[in-house]
Amino acid sequence: MTAHYLKAAGRWLALPFALGSGVIAAWAGWTYEQALMAGILVMAAVLWVTEAVPLFVTSVLVIGAEVILLANPGRWPFFGYATGDGPGFASILNAAVSPTLVLFFAGLVMARAAVKEGVDQAMGGWLLRPFVHSRRLLLFGVMGVTALFSMWMSNTATTAFMLTLTMPLLAQVAPADPYRRALLLAVPFAANIGGLGTPIASPPNAIALGYLRSVNERLGFLEWMMAAVPLMIVLLAFLGWLLLRLFPSSSGQPLGLTLPVVSLGRRSRWVVGIFTVTVILWMSEGLHGLPASVVALLPVLALLLGGFIDRDDVNHLEWDVLMLIGGGMALGYGVGVTGLDHRIVALLPSAGGMVGLIAVLVLATYILSTLLSNSAVANLLLPIGLAAVAGGGQVTPALVAIALAASLAMALPVSTPPNAMAYARGELRSSDMAKAGIPVGLVGLGLILAFLILR
Protein backbone atom coordinates (compact mmCIF):
# COMPACT_ATOMS: atom_id res chain seq x y z
CA MET A 1 0.00 0.00 0.00
CA THR A 2 2.86 2.38 0.81
CA ALA A 3 4.42 1.70 -2.60
CA HIS A 4 1.09 2.50 -4.26
CA TYR A 5 0.85 5.90 -2.55
CA LEU A 6 4.52 6.61 -3.32
CA LYS A 7 3.98 5.94 -7.01
CA ALA A 8 0.87 8.11 -7.05
CA ALA A 9 2.78 10.91 -5.35
CA GLY A 10 5.55 10.62 -7.92
CA ARG A 11 3.12 11.00 -10.82
CA TRP A 12 1.62 14.16 -9.31
CA LEU A 13 4.82 15.74 -8.00
CA ALA A 14 7.36 15.10 -10.77
CA LEU A 15 6.26 17.97 -13.04
CA PRO A 16 5.65 20.59 -10.29
CA PHE A 17 9.00 19.77 -8.67
CA ALA A 18 10.75 19.97 -12.04
CA LEU A 19 9.19 23.34 -12.87
CA GLY A 20 9.83 24.66 -9.37
CA SER A 21 13.48 23.65 -9.36
CA GLY A 22 13.98 25.24 -12.77
CA VAL A 23 12.44 28.49 -11.59
CA ILE A 24 14.52 28.51 -8.40
CA ALA A 25 17.71 27.85 -10.39
CA ALA A 26 16.95 30.72 -12.77
CA TRP A 27 16.13 33.01 -9.83
CA ALA A 28 19.49 32.07 -8.24
CA GLY A 29 21.30 33.34 -11.32
CA TRP A 30 22.09 30.04 -13.01
CA THR A 31 22.22 30.05 -16.79
CA TYR A 32 19.07 29.32 -18.77
CA GLU A 33 20.28 25.88 -19.90
CA GLN A 34 21.31 24.99 -16.34
CA ALA A 35 17.81 25.85 -15.11
CA LEU A 36 16.29 23.63 -17.80
CA MET A 37 18.66 20.77 -16.97
CA ALA A 38 17.97 21.18 -13.24
CA GLY A 39 14.30 20.62 -13.99
CA ILE A 40 15.08 17.48 -15.99
CA LEU A 41 17.35 16.17 -13.23
CA VAL A 42 14.76 16.74 -10.49
CA MET A 43 12.04 15.16 -12.62
CA ALA A 44 14.22 12.08 -13.17
CA ALA A 45 15.07 11.90 -9.46
CA VAL A 46 11.42 12.03 -8.38
CA LEU A 47 10.34 9.42 -10.91
CA TRP A 48 13.25 7.11 -10.16
CA VAL A 49 12.82 7.41 -6.40
CA THR A 50 9.07 6.83 -6.43
CA GLU A 51 9.08 4.43 -9.41
CA ALA A 52 5.90 6.17 -10.53
CA VAL A 53 6.68 4.78 -13.97
CA PRO A 54 9.09 1.94 -14.80
CA LEU A 55 12.72 2.97 -14.46
CA PHE A 56 13.47 2.58 -18.16
CA VAL A 57 10.51 4.82 -19.05
CA THR A 58 12.07 7.59 -17.00
CA SER A 59 15.32 7.08 -18.91
CA VAL A 60 13.56 7.49 -22.24
CA LEU A 61 11.79 10.57 -20.86
CA VAL A 62 15.16 12.05 -19.88
CA ILE A 63 16.54 11.54 -23.40
CA GLY A 64 13.43 13.04 -24.98
CA ALA A 65 13.40 16.03 -22.63
CA GLU A 66 17.06 16.81 -23.31
CA VAL A 67 16.53 16.62 -27.06
CA ILE A 68 13.50 18.93 -26.96
CA LEU A 69 14.56 21.36 -24.22
CA LEU A 70 18.34 21.57 -24.67
CA ALA A 71 19.07 20.69 -28.30
CA ASN A 72 15.81 22.35 -29.38
CA PRO A 73 15.89 21.06 -32.98
CA GLY A 74 12.64 22.90 -33.74
CA ARG A 75 14.12 26.25 -32.68
CA TRP A 76 11.14 26.88 -30.43
CA PRO A 77 11.15 29.94 -28.17
CA PHE A 78 11.96 29.51 -24.46
CA PHE A 79 13.94 26.30 -25.12
CA GLY A 80 17.60 25.63 -25.87
CA TYR A 81 20.63 27.59 -24.72
CA ALA A 82 20.48 31.28 -23.92
CA THR A 83 23.39 31.86 -26.32
CA GLY A 84 21.98 29.54 -28.96
CA ASP A 85 25.11 27.36 -29.26
CA GLY A 86 24.01 24.26 -27.35
CA PRO A 87 24.64 20.65 -28.39
CA GLY A 88 22.78 19.14 -31.33
CA PHE A 89 20.25 16.40 -30.74
CA ALA A 90 22.66 13.88 -32.34
CA SER A 91 25.18 14.58 -29.56
CA ILE A 92 22.60 13.73 -26.90
CA LEU A 93 21.59 10.54 -28.70
CA ASN A 94 25.23 9.56 -29.18
CA ALA A 95 25.81 9.98 -25.44
CA ALA A 96 22.88 7.64 -24.72
CA VAL A 97 24.16 4.97 -27.12
CA SER A 98 27.47 4.37 -25.35
CA PRO A 99 29.84 1.53 -26.40
CA THR A 100 29.28 0.25 -22.87
CA LEU A 101 25.80 -0.81 -23.98
CA VAL A 102 27.38 -3.26 -26.44
CA LEU A 103 29.43 -4.75 -23.62
CA PHE A 104 26.39 -5.17 -21.39
CA PHE A 105 24.31 -6.45 -24.31
CA ALA A 106 26.87 -9.20 -24.92
CA GLY A 107 26.57 -10.24 -21.28
CA LEU A 108 22.79 -10.52 -21.65
CA VAL A 109 23.11 -12.58 -24.85
CA MET A 110 25.65 -14.98 -23.34
CA ALA A 111 23.53 -15.38 -20.21
CA ARG A 112 20.48 -16.16 -22.34
CA ALA A 113 22.40 -18.79 -24.29
CA ALA A 114 23.72 -20.37 -21.09
CA VAL A 115 20.22 -20.68 -19.61
CA LYS A 116 18.72 -21.92 -22.87
CA GLU A 117 21.29 -24.69 -23.32
CA GLY A 118 21.24 -25.69 -19.63
CA VAL A 119 24.83 -24.63 -19.02
CA ASP A 120 23.89 -22.87 -15.77
CA GLN A 121 22.23 -25.92 -14.21
CA ALA A 122 24.90 -28.37 -15.37
CA MET A 123 27.84 -26.22 -14.32
CA GLY A 124 26.18 -25.22 -11.05
CA GLY A 125 25.52 -28.82 -10.06
CA TRP A 126 29.02 -29.87 -11.09
CA LEU A 127 30.63 -27.08 -9.07
CA LEU A 128 28.49 -27.74 -5.98
CA ARG A 129 28.88 -31.51 -5.90
CA PRO A 130 32.20 -31.55 -3.97
CA PHE A 131 30.64 -29.55 -1.09
CA VAL A 132 27.39 -31.40 -0.37
CA HIS A 133 28.70 -33.56 2.48
CA SER A 134 29.61 -30.69 4.82
CA ARG A 135 27.28 -27.94 5.98
CA ARG A 136 30.06 -25.42 6.38
CA LEU A 137 31.64 -26.22 3.01
CA LEU A 138 28.23 -26.30 1.35
CA LEU A 139 27.48 -22.75 2.50
CA PHE A 140 30.77 -21.46 1.12
CA GLY A 141 30.30 -23.54 -2.02
CA VAL A 142 26.85 -22.06 -2.68
CA MET A 143 28.21 -18.55 -2.15
CA GLY A 144 31.21 -19.12 -4.39
CA VAL A 145 29.23 -20.66 -7.24
CA THR A 146 26.54 -17.97 -7.01
CA ALA A 147 29.10 -15.16 -7.05
CA LEU A 148 30.95 -16.78 -9.95
CA PHE A 149 27.82 -16.90 -12.10
CA SER A 150 26.73 -13.42 -10.97
CA MET A 151 29.98 -11.98 -12.33
CA TRP A 152 28.83 -12.88 -15.85
CA MET A 153 25.04 -13.09 -15.64
CA SER A 154 22.24 -10.95 -14.28
CA ASN A 155 22.20 -11.34 -10.50
CA THR A 156 18.43 -11.84 -10.74
CA ALA A 157 18.79 -14.74 -13.18
CA THR A 158 21.63 -16.17 -11.08
CA THR A 159 19.49 -16.06 -7.95
CA ALA A 160 16.57 -17.72 -9.73
CA PHE A 161 18.50 -20.76 -10.89
CA MET A 162 20.62 -21.04 -7.72
CA LEU A 163 17.50 -21.03 -5.53
CA THR A 164 16.16 -23.82 -7.74
CA LEU A 165 19.46 -25.67 -7.55
CA THR A 166 19.53 -25.50 -3.74
CA MET A 167 15.98 -26.80 -3.29
CA PRO A 168 17.15 -30.47 -3.02
CA LEU A 169 19.72 -29.33 -0.48
CA LEU A 170 17.15 -27.44 1.60
CA ALA A 171 14.90 -30.52 1.55
CA GLN A 172 17.57 -32.32 3.60
CA VAL A 173 17.55 -29.64 6.32
CA ALA A 174 14.92 -29.65 9.07
CA PRO A 175 12.43 -26.74 8.82
CA ALA A 176 13.37 -25.48 12.29
CA ASP A 177 17.14 -25.62 11.65
CA PRO A 178 18.58 -22.05 11.47
CA TYR A 179 20.99 -23.33 8.82
CA ARG A 180 18.13 -23.13 6.32
CA ARG A 181 18.08 -19.34 6.69
CA ALA A 182 21.86 -19.20 6.28
CA LEU A 183 21.64 -21.15 3.03
CA LEU A 184 18.75 -19.04 1.75
CA LEU A 185 20.53 -15.78 2.54
CA ALA A 186 23.77 -17.02 1.00
CA VAL A 187 22.24 -17.04 -2.49
CA PRO A 188 20.97 -13.44 -2.85
CA PHE A 189 23.82 -11.92 -0.86
CA ALA A 190 26.46 -13.76 -2.90
CA ALA A 191 24.67 -12.71 -6.10
CA ASN A 192 24.82 -9.08 -4.95
CA ILE A 193 28.49 -9.37 -4.03
CA GLY A 194 29.25 -11.13 -7.32
CA GLY A 195 27.88 -8.01 -9.00
CA LEU A 196 31.10 -6.27 -7.97
CA GLY A 197 33.39 -8.50 -9.98
CA THR A 198 33.18 -7.43 -13.63
CA PRO A 199 31.99 -4.42 -15.66
CA ILE A 200 29.05 -6.46 -17.01
CA ALA A 201 28.00 -7.83 -13.62
CA SER A 202 25.57 -4.99 -12.78
CA PRO A 203 24.15 -1.83 -14.39
CA PRO A 204 25.98 0.54 -11.99
CA ASN A 205 29.29 -0.96 -13.13
CA ALA A 206 28.40 -0.46 -16.78
CA ILE A 207 27.24 3.11 -16.15
CA ALA A 208 30.50 3.95 -14.34
CA LEU A 209 32.54 2.43 -17.17
CA GLY A 210 30.59 4.50 -19.68
CA TYR A 211 31.32 7.71 -17.80
CA LEU A 212 35.01 6.85 -17.59
CA ARG A 213 35.17 6.34 -21.33
CA SER A 214 33.33 9.62 -21.91
CA VAL A 215 36.28 11.47 -20.37
CA ASN A 216 38.92 9.23 -22.01
CA GLU A 217 39.75 7.38 -18.78
CA ARG A 218 40.66 3.86 -19.89
CA LEU A 219 39.82 1.09 -17.46
CA GLY A 220 40.12 -2.34 -19.00
CA PHE A 221 38.12 -5.43 -18.12
CA LEU A 222 41.06 -7.00 -16.30
CA GLU A 223 41.87 -3.77 -14.43
CA TRP A 224 38.30 -3.64 -13.12
CA MET A 225 38.53 -7.23 -11.96
CA MET A 226 41.89 -6.63 -10.27
CA ALA A 227 40.26 -3.89 -8.20
CA ALA A 228 36.92 -5.56 -7.52
CA VAL A 229 37.55 -9.31 -7.24
CA PRO A 230 39.75 -9.08 -4.09
CA LEU A 231 37.00 -7.04 -2.44
CA MET A 232 34.46 -9.61 -3.58
CA ILE A 233 36.48 -12.50 -2.12
CA VAL A 234 36.96 -10.78 1.24
CA LEU A 235 33.25 -9.98 1.49
CA LEU A 236 32.26 -13.54 0.59
CA ALA A 237 34.57 -14.91 3.28
CA PHE A 238 33.17 -12.47 5.84
CA LEU A 239 29.59 -13.26 4.77
CA GLY A 240 30.14 -17.00 5.21
CA TRP A 241 31.67 -16.54 8.65
CA LEU A 242 28.84 -14.20 9.66
CA LEU A 243 26.03 -16.46 8.43
CA LEU A 244 27.46 -19.46 10.28
CA ARG A 245 27.60 -17.43 13.48
CA LEU A 246 24.16 -15.87 13.11
CA PHE A 247 22.41 -19.05 11.97
CA PRO A 248 24.37 -22.02 13.35
CA SER A 249 23.11 -25.46 12.40
CA SER A 250 21.22 -27.32 15.10
CA SER A 251 22.36 -30.64 13.63
CA GLY A 252 25.88 -31.95 13.52
CA GLN A 253 25.01 -34.60 10.97
CA PRO A 254 26.45 -34.33 7.46
CA LEU A 255 23.97 -33.81 4.66
CA GLY A 256 25.04 -36.88 2.69
CA LEU A 257 23.31 -35.62 -0.46
CA THR A 258 24.20 -36.50 -4.03
CA LEU A 259 23.21 -34.00 -6.68
CA PRO A 260 21.94 -35.38 -10.00
CA VAL A 261 24.51 -35.45 -12.76
CA VAL A 262 23.63 -33.27 -15.74
CA SER A 263 26.00 -33.66 -18.67
CA LEU A 264 26.80 -30.95 -21.20
CA GLY A 265 25.62 -31.67 -24.71
CA ARG A 266 27.37 -30.62 -27.90
CA ARG A 267 25.56 -27.28 -28.13
CA SER A 268 26.22 -26.60 -24.44
CA ARG A 269 29.92 -27.22 -24.91
CA TRP A 270 29.97 -24.77 -27.83
CA VAL A 271 28.38 -22.12 -25.59
CA VAL A 272 30.98 -22.77 -22.91
CA GLY A 273 33.74 -22.50 -25.52
CA ILE A 274 32.44 -19.19 -26.88
CA PHE A 275 32.11 -17.84 -23.36
CA THR A 276 35.64 -18.96 -22.43
CA VAL A 277 37.23 -17.38 -25.50
CA THR A 278 35.34 -14.13 -24.88
CA VAL A 279 36.47 -13.90 -21.27
CA ILE A 280 40.07 -14.57 -22.26
CA LEU A 281 39.89 -11.78 -24.86
CA TRP A 282 38.31 -9.42 -22.36
CA MET A 283 41.04 -10.09 -19.83
CA SER A 284 43.87 -9.77 -22.37
CA GLU A 285 42.85 -6.40 -23.82
CA GLY A 286 46.36 -5.08 -23.25
CA LEU A 287 47.82 -7.75 -25.55
CA HIS A 288 45.58 -7.57 -28.60
CA GLY A 289 44.43 -3.95 -28.29
CA LEU A 290 40.73 -4.58 -28.96
CA PRO A 291 38.46 -2.65 -26.56
CA ALA A 292 36.12 -4.79 -24.46
CA SER A 293 33.08 -3.35 -26.29
CA VAL A 294 34.54 -4.50 -29.64
CA VAL A 295 35.34 -7.95 -28.28
CA ALA A 296 31.73 -8.11 -27.08
CA LEU A 297 30.55 -8.25 -30.68
CA LEU A 298 32.31 -11.60 -31.25
CA PRO A 299 30.20 -13.79 -28.91
CA VAL A 300 27.03 -12.04 -30.07
CA LEU A 301 27.83 -12.86 -33.70
CA ALA A 302 28.93 -16.41 -32.86
CA LEU A 303 25.77 -17.16 -30.88
CA LEU A 304 23.47 -15.57 -33.48
CA LEU A 305 25.10 -17.14 -36.54
CA GLY A 306 25.41 -20.49 -34.78
CA GLY A 307 21.67 -20.58 -34.08
CA PHE A 308 22.08 -20.60 -30.31
CA ILE A 309 20.05 -17.38 -30.04
CA ASP A 310 16.94 -16.87 -32.17
CA ARG A 311 14.38 -14.10 -32.56
CA ASP A 312 12.38 -15.20 -29.54
CA ASP A 313 15.51 -15.12 -27.37
CA VAL A 314 16.36 -11.62 -28.59
CA ASN A 315 12.83 -10.45 -27.85
CA HIS A 316 13.15 -11.71 -24.27
CA LEU A 317 16.43 -9.99 -23.46
CA GLU A 318 16.40 -7.36 -20.71
CA TRP A 319 16.10 -4.40 -23.04
CA ASP A 320 14.75 -2.28 -20.21
CA VAL A 321 18.14 -2.50 -18.47
CA LEU A 322 19.93 -1.28 -21.59
CA MET A 323 17.46 1.62 -21.88
CA LEU A 324 18.01 2.45 -18.22
CA ILE A 325 21.78 2.60 -18.75
CA GLY A 326 21.35 4.71 -21.89
CA GLY A 327 19.14 7.18 -20.03
CA GLY A 328 21.71 7.45 -17.29
CA MET A 329 24.44 8.23 -19.80
CA ALA A 330 22.27 10.90 -21.44
CA LEU A 331 21.50 12.43 -18.05
CA GLY A 332 25.19 12.62 -17.22
CA TYR A 333 25.92 14.20 -20.59
CA GLY A 334 23.26 16.84 -20.06
CA VAL A 335 24.44 17.63 -16.55
CA GLY A 336 28.00 18.00 -17.82
CA VAL A 337 27.43 19.90 -21.06
CA THR A 338 25.30 22.55 -19.33
CA GLY A 339 27.74 23.01 -16.45
CA LEU A 340 25.08 21.96 -13.95
CA ASP A 341 27.46 19.40 -12.46
CA HIS A 342 29.81 22.11 -11.21
CA ARG A 343 26.87 24.04 -9.75
CA ILE A 344 25.82 20.95 -7.79
CA VAL A 345 29.36 20.18 -6.65
CA ALA A 346 29.67 23.73 -5.32
CA LEU A 347 26.70 23.01 -3.05
CA LEU A 348 28.33 19.92 -1.51
CA PRO A 349 30.33 20.08 1.73
CA SER A 350 34.04 20.65 1.11
CA ALA A 351 35.40 19.43 4.47
CA GLY A 352 37.96 16.66 4.03
CA GLY A 353 38.97 17.74 0.53
CA MET A 354 38.41 15.57 -2.52
CA VAL A 355 38.65 12.29 -0.63
CA GLY A 356 36.06 13.54 1.85
CA LEU A 357 33.75 14.51 -1.00
CA ILE A 358 34.12 11.10 -2.61
CA ALA A 359 33.42 9.48 0.75
CA VAL A 360 30.19 11.48 1.07
CA LEU A 361 29.07 10.34 -2.38
CA VAL A 362 29.99 6.70 -1.63
CA LEU A 363 28.01 6.78 1.63
CA ALA A 364 25.07 8.49 -0.07
CA THR A 365 25.11 5.81 -2.78
CA TYR A 366 25.02 3.03 -0.20
CA ILE A 367 22.23 4.59 1.88
CA LEU A 368 20.02 5.46 -1.09
CA SER A 369 20.63 2.09 -2.79
CA THR A 370 19.39 0.33 0.34
CA LEU A 371 15.99 1.90 -0.20
CA LEU A 372 15.90 2.48 -3.96
CA SER A 373 17.06 0.87 -7.20
CA ASN A 374 20.85 0.90 -7.21
CA SER A 375 20.79 1.54 -10.97
CA ALA A 376 18.69 4.69 -10.51
CA VAL A 377 20.95 5.88 -7.70
CA ALA A 378 24.03 5.31 -9.85
CA ASN A 379 22.42 7.30 -12.66
CA LEU A 380 21.91 10.23 -10.31
CA LEU A 381 25.19 10.24 -8.38
CA LEU A 382 27.82 9.11 -10.88
CA PRO A 383 27.68 12.32 -12.98
CA ILE A 384 28.01 14.37 -9.80
CA GLY A 385 30.98 12.24 -8.75
CA LEU A 386 32.55 12.75 -12.16
CA ALA A 387 32.27 16.52 -11.83
CA ALA A 388 33.51 16.47 -8.24
CA VAL A 389 36.82 14.85 -9.11
CA ALA A 390 37.36 16.16 -12.64
CA GLY A 391 40.97 17.22 -13.08
CA GLY A 392 42.00 15.90 -9.68
CA GLY A 393 43.44 12.55 -10.73
CA GLN A 394 40.81 10.61 -8.80
CA VAL A 395 38.25 10.05 -11.56
CA THR A 396 38.69 6.29 -11.97
CA PRO A 397 38.81 5.31 -8.27
CA ALA A 398 35.94 7.68 -7.45
CA LEU A 399 33.53 6.32 -10.07
CA VAL A 400 34.48 2.70 -9.40
CA ALA A 401 33.96 3.27 -5.66
CA ILE A 402 30.50 4.77 -6.22
CA ALA A 403 29.50 1.91 -8.52
CA LEU A 404 30.73 -0.74 -6.09
CA ALA A 405 28.94 0.94 -3.18
CA ALA A 406 25.67 0.59 -5.08
CA SER A 407 26.04 -3.21 -5.08
CA LEU A 408 26.79 -3.35 -1.35
CA ALA A 409 23.27 -2.26 -0.36
CA MET A 410 21.48 -5.48 0.61
CA ALA A 411 20.01 -4.85 4.05
CA LEU A 412 16.31 -5.04 3.13
CA PRO A 413 14.09 -7.22 0.94
CA VAL A 414 13.50 -4.21 -1.32
CA SER A 415 17.19 -3.39 -1.70
CA THR A 416 17.81 -5.72 -4.66
CA PRO A 417 15.77 -8.12 -6.83
CA PRO A 418 17.78 -11.13 -5.48
CA ASN A 419 16.81 -10.14 -1.93
CA ALA A 420 13.17 -9.86 -2.94
CA MET A 421 13.24 -13.28 -4.63
CA ALA A 422 14.70 -15.01 -1.59
CA TYR A 423 12.33 -13.19 0.77
CA ALA A 424 9.35 -14.25 -1.36
CA ARG A 425 9.95 -17.88 -0.36
CA GLY A 426 8.37 -17.01 2.98
CA GLU A 427 11.10 -18.41 5.24
CA LEU A 428 13.04 -15.21 5.87
CA ARG A 429 12.25 -12.12 7.92
CA SER A 430 13.40 -8.60 7.17
CA SER A 431 15.44 -8.73 10.36
CA ASP A 432 17.34 -11.77 9.02
CA MET A 433 18.48 -9.77 6.02
CA ALA A 434 19.33 -6.72 8.09
CA LYS A 435 21.41 -8.71 10.60
CA ALA A 436 23.65 -10.03 7.84
CA GLY A 437 23.27 -7.37 5.15
CA ILE A 438 24.18 -4.33 7.22
CA PRO A 439 27.51 -5.71 8.54
CA VAL A 440 28.53 -6.93 5.08
CA GLY A 441 27.70 -3.57 3.54
CA LEU A 442 29.56 -1.64 6.22
CA VAL A 443 32.65 -3.83 5.92
CA GLY A 444 32.60 -3.31 2.17
CA LEU A 445 32.24 0.45 2.58
CA GLY A 446 35.10 0.49 5.07
CA LEU A 447 37.37 -1.35 2.63
CA ILE A 448 36.44 0.98 -0.24
CA LEU A 449 37.02 4.12 1.82
CA ALA A 450 40.28 2.74 3.21
CA PHE A 451 41.50 2.16 -0.34
CA LEU A 452 40.57 5.72 -1.35
CA ILE A 453 42.39 7.19 1.66
CA LEU A 454 45.53 5.06 1.47
CA ARG A 455 46.07 4.96 -2.31
Rosetta blueprint (number, residue, H / E / L):
1 M L
2 T H
3 A H
4 H H
5 Y H
6 L H
7 K H
8 A H
9 A H
10 G H
11 R H
12 W H
13 L H
14 A H
15 L H
16 P H
17 F H
18 A H
19 L H
20 G H
21 S H
22 G H
23 V H
24 I H
25 A H
26 A H
27 W H
28 A L
29 G L
30 W L
31 T L
32 Y H
33 E H
34 Q H
35 A H
36 L H
37 M H
38 A H
39 G H
40 I H
41 L H
42 V H
43 M H
44 A H
45 A H
46 V H
47 L H
48 W H
49 V H
50 T H
51 E L
52 A L
53 V L
54 P L
55 L H
56 F H
57 V H
58 T H
59 S H
60 V H
61 L H
62 V H
63 I H
64 G H
65 A H
66 E H
67 V H
68 I H
69 L H
70 L H
71 A H
72 N L
73 P L
74 G L
75 R L
76 W L
77 P L
78 F L
79 F L
80 G L
81 Y L
82 A L
83 T L
84 G L
85 D L
86 G L
87 P L
88 G L
89 F H
90 A H
91 S H
92 I H
93 L H
94 N H
95 A H
96 A H
97 V L
98 S L
99 P H
100 T H
101 L H
102 V H
103 L H
104 F H
105 F H
106 A H
107 G H
108 L H
109 V H
110 M H
111 A H
112 R H
113 A H
114 A H
115 V H
116 K H
117 E L
118 G L
119 V H
120 D H
121 Q H
122 A H
123 M H
124 G H
125 G H
126 W H
127 L H
128 L H
129 R H
130 P H
131 F H
132 V L
133 H L
134 S L
135 R H
136 R H
137 L H
138 L H
139 L H
140 F H
141 G H
142 V H
143 M H
144 G H
145 V H
146 T H
147 A H
148 L H
149 F H
150 S H
151 M L
152 W L
153 M L
154 S L
155 N H
156 T H
157 A H
158 T H
159 T H
160 A H
161 F H
162 M H
163 L H
164 T H
165 L H
166 T H
167 M H
168 P H
169 L H
170 L H
171 A L
172 Q L
173 V L
174 A L
175 P L
176 A L
177 D L
178 P L
179 Y H
180 R H
181 R H
182 A H
183 L H
184 L H
185 L H
186 A H
187 V H
188 P H
189 F H
190 A H
191 A H
192 N H
193 I H
194 G H
195 G L
196 L L
197 G L
198 T L
199 P L
200 I L
201 A L
202 S L
203 P H
204 P H
205 N H
206 A H
207 I H
208 A H
209 L H
210 G H
211 Y H
212 L H
213 R H
214 S H
215 V L
216 N L
217 E L
218 R L
219 L L
220 G L
221 F H
222 L H
223 E H
224 W H
225 M H
226 M H
227 A H
228 A H
229 V H
230 P H
231 L H
232 M H
233 I H
234 V H
235 L H
236 L H
237 A H
238 F H
239 L H
240 G H
241 W H
242 L H
243 L H
244 L H
245 R H
246 L H
247 F L
248 P L
249 S L
250 S L
251 S L
252 G L
253 Q L
254 P L
255 L L
256 G L
257 L L
258 T L
259 L L
260 P L
261 V L
262 V L
263 S L
264 L L
265 G L
266 R H
267 R H
268 S H
269 R H
270 W H
271 V H
272 V H
273 G H
274 I H
275 F H
276 T H
277 V H
278 T H
279 V H
280 I H
281 L H
282 W H
283 M H
284 S L
285 E H
286 G H
287 L H
288 H H
289 G L
290 L L
291 P L
292 A H
293 S H
294 V H
295 V H
296 A L
297 L H
298 L H
299 P H
300 V H
301 L H
302 A H
303 L H
304 L H
305 L H
306 G L
307 G L
308 F L
309 I L
310 D L
311 R H
312 D H
313 D H
314 V H
315 N H
316 H L
317 L L
318 E L
319 W H
320 D H
321 V H
322 L H
323 M H
324 L H
325 I H
326 G H
327 G H
328 G H
329 M H
330 A H
331 L H
332 G H
333 Y H
334 G H
335 V H
336 G H
337 V H
338 T L
339 G L
340 L H
341 D H
342 H H
343 R H
344 I H
345 V H
346 A H
347 L H
348 L L
349 P L
350 S L
351 A L
352 G L
353 G H
354 M H
355 V H
356 G H
357 L H
358 I H
359 A H
360 V H
361 L H
362 V H
363 L H
364 A H
365 T H
366 Y H
367 I H
368 L H
369 S H
370 T H
371 L H
372 L L
373 S L
374 N H
375 S H
376 A H
377 V H
378 A H
379 N H
380 L H
381 L H
382 L H
383 P H
384 I H
385 G H
386 L H
387 A H
388 A H
389 V H
390 A L
391 G L
392 G L
393 G L
394 Q L
395 V H
396 T H
397 P H
398 A H
399 L H
400 V H
401 A H
402 I H
403 A H
404 L H
405 A H
406 A H
407 S H
408 L L
409 A L
410 M L
411 A L
412 L L
413 P L
414 V L
415 S L
416 T L
417 P H
418 P H
419 N H
420 A H
421 M H
422 A H
423 Y H
424 A L
425 R L
426 G L
427 E L
428 L L
429 R L
430 S H
431 S H
432 D H
433 M H
434 A H
435 K H
436 A H
437 G H
438 I H
439 P H
440 V H
441 G H
442 L H
443 V H
444 G H
445 L H
446 G H
447 L H
448 I H
449 L H
450 A H
451 F H
452 L H
453 I H
454 L H
455 R L
